[in-house]
Amino acid sequence: MRSILCVLCIFFGLNSFAQFSVATDASLLRNLSKDQKFWAFGQTVQLNFYPGGNKNAVYAWVSYYTTGDFKNNFAATAKDALTIPQQISYTAKTDLRYRQVSVGWKRYFKGSYNSENIWNIYGYAGFGLLLGKATNSFNKVIDSAIYAIPQPTQGSSAFRRLTIDGGLGTEFPLGTAVFVYSEVRTWLPSSHYPSEYLYSNNYRIPSVVAINLGLRVLIE
């Protein structure tokens, strides 16, 4: 939260030297990770700062999403060869929630941030911090003193991932200094912090794509 406040202060402080805009959108996210597919709805609040020229911008956003869920089947194996049964099959239900902070660079390929008579097309790339929370529940009670239980661990825990963020967007003016935009975004994990509450700690998890629709207001 402190990092978010610092970013906001920097943007508002720089407002005396250049224009900026505020934006918000609704988002539909699809988690594409193997055996962990789900849909979630979200919202993004974004600031754009224009340091010079009309083709480039620096952005900072905060995104948060509803909880998605999925199920997987596992087998707990007995630690002792004399234990009966040797395996217990069970189903693990996982609730997964994402929040993300991202800062980066936006480039207009067609039009500009203040064009009011044509379609604008842009792309962006940046770095983010993904804040997630996983909650796992089993459909059977399994004694961990007797059986070896594979990941994920039952219970709830938060986790973090650094991400490389990218996307493409298009926008058109609704009126003076007001734009409607749509974007396609993705996150690529760039750090690996293992968590026993995740189904897998593969470096490519999470793998997501999001479609966003929102409004941007240019502040003179």
N, C-alpha and C positions, 0 to 999 in steps of 0.2 A: 504493500500500500504506500510506503514512503517513496518508492521509486516512481509510482504513478503520480503522486503529488509533485515530485520534483520535475517530471516531464511537463505537467500542466503549468507549473510556475515558469519554466523556461519559455514555453510557447507564449504565454501571456506577456512575459517580460519583453520578448522580441517583437511583440505587436507594434511597438512604437516605431520600429524600423521597417516593417513590411506588412503586407496583407496576410490574413489567415482566414481559414474557414472552419466551420464546425459541421459535423455530419453524424447521422445516425441511421441505422438500417436494421431490417429484419433478416434473419439468416436461417437457411435450411442446411444442416450438416449431415454428411454421410461418413460414418467411420468404416474404412475399407480393410482394416487389419484382419488377417485370416482368423476365422472362428470367433471374431469379435465385431461383427457387423451390426450396426444400429443406426437409426435416424435420431436427430435431435434438433430442436428449434433454439434460436439464439438471437442476441442483439449485440450490435457494436456501437460504441460511442467513439468518435474519431475527431482529431484535430489535424489540420493541414497548414503548414507554414510555408510561405513562398519567399525564399531568400533573395531572389533576383531573377529577372526574365519571367516569361510566362509559360515555359515548358516544363519546369521542374518544381517539385515540392518535397518537403520533408513531412512525413506523417507520423502520428502516434495514436494508437487505439487500444481500447479495452473491450474484449469480447467475453460474453458468458452464455452458457447453453443449458438447456434442460437436461435432465438425467436420461441416459439411454441404457437399455438393458439387453442382455443376451444370455444364453444358456449353453453349457458344454457338459459332456459326459466324461467321467474319469473313473479310475479304479485304484483303491487303496490296497496296498500289498502288506501282508503280515510280516512282521519283523522276525518272528520265530517260525521255524519250519513245522512245528507241532500245532500251530494255531489253526483252528477250523472256524470259518472258511479261510482259505489262503488269500482270497481277494473279495473286496466289497465294491460293487459298482454303485455309483451315485451321480447325481446331477448337481452342478454348481451354477447358481444364478448370480450374475454379476450386474450391478448398477454402476455405471461409469459417468462421471460429470466432468466437463472441461470448462476452464476459464483461461484466457490468454491475454498477455500484454505484448504489443509489437511496436517497434520503431524502425523506420526505414525511409527509402527514397522512392518517389513516384515520378514517372516520366510520361509526358503527353506525346503520343506519336501523331495524333491528328487533333487539331484545335489547340486549346490551351485552358488553363484553369479558370480564366475569366471570359472565355468565348460565349457569347449570348445569342448566336444566330446559326450555329452548326453543331453537328454531333461531335463529341469529343471521344477519343479512344486513348487509353493509357495502360501502362503496366507498372508494376512495382515489385520491389524486393526489399527484404529487411530481416531483422533478427527479433526473435520473440522468446518469451518465457511462458511455457504452458504449465498451468496449475491444475492438476487433476485429483479426483478422489474416487477410489474404488471400494465398493461394498460387496462382499461375497456371502452367500448363504447356501447351505447344503440341504438337500431333501432327506438326508439320513444323518443320524448321530453316529460319528465314528470316533473311537478312542484312539487318540494319537500316541498313547503309550504302547499300544499293541500293533497299530498299523502305521505304515509310512504313507503319508498323504502328500501327493504331488501338489505343485502350485495350481491354482491360487490358494492362499491361506484363507480360512474362514474369518470373517470380521471386516473391519473398515480401516482404511489408511489413506493419507494424502501422498501424492508423488509429484515430482517436477521433471520437466524436460526443457532444455534449450532447443529452439527451433530456428530453421531458416524458412522464411515465409515468402511467398510469391503469389502473383495473381494478375489477371487482366480485367479491365473494366471499360464501360462506356457510359456516357452521360449526355443529357441534353437539357437546355434551359427551359424552366417553366415560366420564368419571369425575371425581372431584374435581380441578379445575384442569387437566384434560387435554382438549383439543378436537381434532377432526379437521376439516379445512377443504378447500374446493376454490375455485379462483379462475380467472378469465379476465383476462389482462393484455395490455397493448399498450404500445409505445414510439412516440413521435412525435419525430423528429429536430428539434432546435431550433438547431442550428449547422451550418455548412458548411465543412468542411476538405477540400479536394480531394485525391484520391489517384489516381495514375496506375495503381495496381494494382487499382482497382475498375472494374467494367464500365461503371458510370455514376456521376457525381457529383451526380445529382439530389438536391435538398434533402429529398425524401421517402424517401430510402434510408438506412437499412433500414426496411422496413415489416413488422412482425411481429405475430403473436398467439400467446399461450402459454396452455396449460391446465395448472394446477398442482393437486396433491393432496398434503396433508401433515398434520403434527401441530403443535399449539401447546401449550406448557406454561406455565401462569401461575405466576410466582414470587411468593410472599407476602412 
